[in-house]
Amino acid sequence: MAYFLDTLTLLRALTEPEHLEPRARPKIADVQETLLVSSACAWEITTKARLGRLPGADALVAGYRAHLDHLGVKRLPIAEDHALLVDNRDWPPSGPF
């Protein structure tokens, strides 16, 4: 099974795993599970860091690729077609990405 991590879940997995939802912890820790992260997460983390809304952001941003590799995360690129689908969402927006 594949699990798509949003930015908050990714940040918690990298910096505060004890604050992950209890049902998410074993999924993220299991090397047999497929973890997916959108490239929008990098954009959102960098934006939060630039705005001063993410403590310890320098180390997180500098080591972003290595951190994802350590978690065994597969990256999902954003294509033009994905960006054009944003207005077709059925869910309320919770963040810029």
PyMOL commands that set and color helices and strands:
alter all, ss='L'
color gray80, all
select helices_A, chain A and resi 7-15+17-19+25-29+40-50+57-62+64-71+80-84+86-88
alter helices_A, ss='H'
color red, helices_A
select strands_A, chain A and resi 2-5+34-38+73-76
alter strands_A, ss='S'
color yellow, strands_A
deselect
rebuild
show_as cartoon
